[in-house]
Amino acid sequence: MKVGFISLGCSKNLVDTEMTIGLFKEHQYDIVNDTNEAEIIVVNTCGFIESAKQEAINTILEMAEYKTKGSCKYLIAMGCLVERYEKELKKALPEVDLFLPIKDYDKIWEKIEKLVNKNTHNLQTSNLDYMNRVISTGKTTTYLKIAEGCSNKCTYCAIPYIRGQYISRPFEEIIEEAKLLAKKGYKEIIVIAQDTTKYGIDLYGKPRLAELLTKISKIEGIKWIRFLYAYPESITDELIETVKNNNKICKYFDIPIQHISNSVLKRMNRKSNREQIENLIDKIKRKIPDVILRTSLIVGFPGEAEKDFEELYNFVAKSNFDKLGVFKYSREDNTPAARLPEQIHYKTKTKRLNEIMSLAQKISKQKLTEKIGKEYETLIETLTFDGKYYVGRTYMDIPEEDGVVFIPNTKPNLENTWINVKITDVKNYDLIGEILG
């Protein structure tokens, strides 16, 4: 049978989707990109915030239409939304033939066998396997998930209730997967977890991210290494020095600070305060002058007074983050923040988000303009639809989240290679460059 997949949400969810694709391939199913052809459609859902939940439900309903207008016989929903709301979804979405919550991933193939082959005897017990996943991010770049769950218990976040406590993968298991990825030709490895800086504490009694990155860098064939979601309180001097001194590790820190007002940070149950965050940013910039800093913020958290927002706005203006994402606080079921008083009105949240984003756009334009005339090694990933431009990324950009570099197509067959590019112009969040040499 032909199977089509749709993966929603974060890169960590995408890795789960890739493992599920690998499981279907292992059992001789054909994987197709055209949902009109698919006899089985699998939607891996996100349930993190309200907008993601709505997107997931809309996608499921859209895919259900292929039962009448396409070839779909079975519709399967899995992932975070299913884990959070399985009972409610079963009542609301009878179009779905099988719901797979995360807690049932160890029985995933048994359930699919029962659904598709009506097999209730001698069921095969295949599990999701990192070493057997089918990469969906092209020929050069892939994600490497090093842990599951989260134990930080930020009051606004549902992840610990969906994914459970933080569980690090064994060190050597990760290295073996990285070696396999390199052997398959993947040259950019992006290390991910809900909080990469906590890696190893639960298993080994100490953080081992710096050691892990160093070990991965010694694998032949790997050219770029990134790590995302580095919580500020756990960024050690060892990690900073590792990034500074290792040529394979991109000089890029993704540090989700969420806010800067100490009163808001305390209500969020964040583990760092303004002074610590400012000292960390100053230290990283001082030790790695060409570093790229990315952060994410939440506006409209319960009790965020106007003075708290002004403090955040002024901090963003002063700190000059290279990349910045802003989210309106989403009141999530069963989280401590949902029960807090002084919930902020939707219009106020929207206004504050727009103000921060407008400021961030100005800062981004200024920082990108400073790149004009400079030269950067650039990974060429694809061509524009008309074939006139190559589309690439420098060390300054992570896939899907950041900008790209557009380069006139003056030489053939450069996809999936690194070339030297001189920046000539800026367009919105993107750079325009020309090939050197």
N, C-alpha and C positions, 0 to 999 in steps of 0.2 A: 504494500500500500504506500501511497504518497503522503508525506507529512510536511506541513508548513508550520513555521514558528513565528511568533511575534513576541519580542522581549521588551518590556516596559521598565522604566525606572533606571536605577544606577548600574554602574559597571559590575558591581558585586552580583547583582541579579543576572546580568548578562552571562557571567561565568556559569551560573546555575543552568541557564538556558543552553549554553554550549555543551555542558555535561549531559543534559537531557537529549540533545541532538545526537551526541555520541552513543547514548544508550539505544536510541532507535536504530542508528546505523549498525550497531553491533548485532541487532536482531533482524538485519536485512531489510529494513524499511528504506524507501527512497525519500530523500530530503529535497523539497522543491521550494523555490522562492515565490512562485505564483500561487496565491491563496485560492484562485479560481480552480487550480488543478488539484489542490490538496484534498485527500479523502479524510485526513485527520488534521485538525488545526489546533495547535497548542498556544495558549496565551499565557505568558509568564507575567503576572501582575505586580504592580507596586501599590503599597498601601500606606505610604509614609505620611503624606499630607492630603488635605481635602481635594486639591486639584488633581493629584495623582490618582486618587481613588475614583474620581469622576472619569478621568481618561481611561482607566482600566475598564470600568463598566461600559463606557461608550464603545471601546474596542471590542469587548466581548459581544455586545449586541450587533456591532457591524459584522463581525465574523460569523455570527449566527445566521446572517442572511445568505451565506454561501451554502447553507443546507438546502435552500430552495433554488438559488440562482447559480450555484456552482456544483462541485463534486463532493462537498463535505458530508461525511456520514457521522463523524464523531467530533464534538467540540470539547476540548479539555482546558480547564483553567487551573493554574498553579500559582505559587508564590505568596507574597506578603499579604495581599488583600484577602486571599483565600484563608490564610492562617488567622487573620484577625476576625473575619466575618463569615466563616464557612456556613453556619446555620442560616444566617440571614440571606446569603447568596443563593443557597439551595432553594429557598422559598421564592426569591425574587427573580431568579434566572433559570427557569426550567429548560431553557434552550441548551444549557450546558450538560453534557453527558457524564462528565467526571470532574470532580474538584480534588485537587492534590494540595493539601496544606503542607507547610514545611515539615511539620512533625511526622508526616508520612513518607518523606523522601526515601527512607530506608526500605519502604515497601512499594516503591513507585512502579516497578515492572509487574509485580503481582496484580496491582490494580488495573494496569493497562491491558494485561492478558485477559483478565476477567471481562473487561469492557469490550475489547476488540475481537478476541477469539472465543469468548464465552467459556474460557478454560477455568474450571474450578478444581482440577486435579493436577498433580505434578507441576505446580507452578514454579517457574524459574525465578530465582531471587537475585536478579542483577541490581546493583546499586550504582548511584552516580559516582563517577570516577574522574578525578582531576586529570589523570594520565590518559584518559580516553575521550576528552572533549574535542569538539570540532570548532576550531577558531573561526569567528565570524567577522573579525576586524581587519581583514586584508592579509597581505602576504608578509608584512614587515613588523607590524605592531600587535602586541597582545597584552592582556592583563594577567597578573599573577596574584591570586587571592591567598593571603597568608593567615587569615583568621576568620572565624565566624562570630556573629553576635557582638554585644557591647555591654560593658558593666559600668559605664560612666553615670547612668541614671540622671541625665539632664531632664529637668521637669517637663519640658515641652515635647520630648521625643518618645515615640512608641517602639523604637527598634528593640530595646531589651525585652519588651513584652511580645514582640513578633519573632525575633531571632534568638532570644535567650541570652545568657551570659557570654562574656568574651571567652573564646576558646581558640588558642593558638594552634596552628598546624605544626607538627614536628619539623624541626629545622632541616634535617636531612631529606625529608619527604619533599619539602619546598625546593631544595637544591636539585633533587632529581627531576622534578617537573621543569625547572628552569633549564636544565641541561637538555631535556627532551625538546623543549620549545626552541632552543638554539639549534639543535640538530635538524629541526624541521624548517629552519631558515628565518626564524623571528629574531630581529636585531634590536628592537625597542621593547623593553620589558617594563610594564607599569605595575608597580607593587601596590596592592589595595587591601584595605580592611576597613571596618567602620572607624577604627583608630589605629593606624599603623604603628604609632609610637609606643603603644602598649604591648607590641609583639614580644612574646617570650616570658612576660612576667608571671603568667599563670602556670606555665610549664616548667620554667627554669629559675624562677625567683628573681629574675632581673630582666631588664629590657635588652633585646638582642637585635634590634632593627639595624643598627650600624654594622654589626658583625655580619648580618644576613646580606646587606647590600654589598659589602666588601667581598663576600664569598661569591655572590652572583657575578660581580664584575670580573672575576677571574675565569669565567666560563668563556671559552673560545667562541667567537661569532657574535657575541652580544656587544652592541655599540653604544646604545643609550639605555640608561636605567632611570626611572622616576619612581617616586613614592608619593601617594596622595593621602589626604586626611590626617595630617600631623597635628595633634592637639598641643596647644602651646605649653601646657604645664609639663609635658613629657619630652620636649625637645631638649636633649642633653648637649653638653659641650662636645662629647664624643661624636654625636650625630652631625653637628655642625662641621667639625673638623673633617669628618669622613666625606661630606659633600664637598667641602672646600678642596680637599687634596686628591680626590678620585676623579680622573678625567672622564670616566664613563658615566658618572652620576650627574644628571643635568642639574645645573645650579638654579633650582626651582623649589620653593617651599609653598605647599598648599596648607595654610594654617586657618582653620575655621574658628574665629574668635567669637562670633555671634553678636557681641556687643562690647562696649567699653565702659559703660557706667557700672560702678561697683555694686550699686543697689540692684540693678537689673541682673548682673552676672550672679549675684547671690541668690536671687529668686529663681534663676535658671538652674541653680545648683552646678554652676561651672566651677572648675577647680583652680582658676587663675583670676587675678584681679588686674586693674588697669596698670599699676606700676610694673607688675611682672610682664605683662604683654608688651608694654613700651620698652622695657629693658631688653626683652628678647628680640624685638624687631631691630633695635639699635645694634645689638650684638651681631645679629646675622648680617646686617648691612655693612657693619664695620669689618667683619672677617671675610665676607664674600662680596666685594664691591659690585660685581656684575650679576648679582642674584636677582631672580624674579620672585616677587612675593604675591601670592594670591590669598584672598580670604573670603569668607561668607558671613553675612550679617542677617539678623532677624530684627525687623521693626514691628512695633505694635504689640510687644510682649505685655501681658497683664501688668498694670501699674507703671508702664513706661511714661513718666511725666514729660512735659515739654522740655524741661531742663535736661532730662536724660537723653532725649533725642538730639537736642542742641549739642550736648557733649559728644555724642556719637558723630554728628555731622562735622563738627570742628576737628575731631580726631581723624576722620577720613581725609579731610582737606589737608591736614598736617602730615599724615603718615604717607600719603602718596603711594598706596598699593598699586602695583602694576595691573593686577586683575582683581575684580571684586564682583561678587554675586550678592544680591539682596533678596530676601524673602519676607513676605508678610507672615506674621505669626498665624499658625493654623491651630485651632482649638481641637485637639485630638482626644478621642474617647479614652477614658481610663488613665490619662496621664495626670500627674499632680497639678500641672499648670492649668489644666481645664477647670479645676476647682478653685483657682485663685480669684479673689475679688478684683475689681477695677479692670475688667475686660475692655479692650480698646475698640472703638467703633470702626467698622469696615472702612468708612470714608477717611478717617484719620490715618489708618494703616496705609491706605493707598496713597494718600498725600505724602506721607513720610517716605514711602518707598520711592515715589517719583522724584522727590527732592534728592535723596541719596544717589539714585541712578543718574540724575542729571549732572551732579557733581562728579561722579565716577567717570562719566563719558568725557567730561572736560579733561580730567586727569589723564585718562587713557589716550586721548588725542594728543595731549602734550608729550606724554612719554613715548608714543609711537613716532611722533614727528622728530624726536631726538635721535631716532634710529636711522633717519635718512642719511645716506652717505656711508653708513657702516656696512661691514661684510659679515655674513653669517653662514655657517654650514647648515644646509636645509635639506630635510627629507622630502623628496618628491613623492606624493601619494597617488595623485590622479590627474586627469585633465578636466577642464570645464566642458560642458556639453557641446559647445561649438568647436572644441579642440584648439582654441586660440591661446589658451593659457594653461600652464601647469599649476597645480595647487599643492603647496607644501607647508611644512612646519619647521620652525627652528626649535632650539632648546627652550625657548620662551613660551611655547604653546603646547597644551595638552589636547588630545583629540576631543572633538565635540564641544568642549567648554570654551576654549580660547579662539583667537583669530587664526588666520592662515596667511600665507604669502602667495600672491599671484605673480607668476613669472611668464613672460611671453614665450611661446613654444617655438624656439629657434633651432632646437636640436632634437632629434627623434629618440624615442625609447628611453626616457629618463625615469619612468615610474619605478618606485621602490629602490631608488638610489639616493645617495647624498651628494649634493653639489654645492659649490660656493656661490653665494648670491649677494649682490650689492643692492641695498634698499634705495629705491628712487622716489617713492611716494607713499602716501597713506590714504586709505579709503575706509571710513568708519572705523571698525575694530581690526581691520586687516592691513597688511603691508603689500606694497608692489615692489618687485625687484627685477634684476636682470642677471643672467647667467654670467659668471666670470670664468675666463679660461676655456 
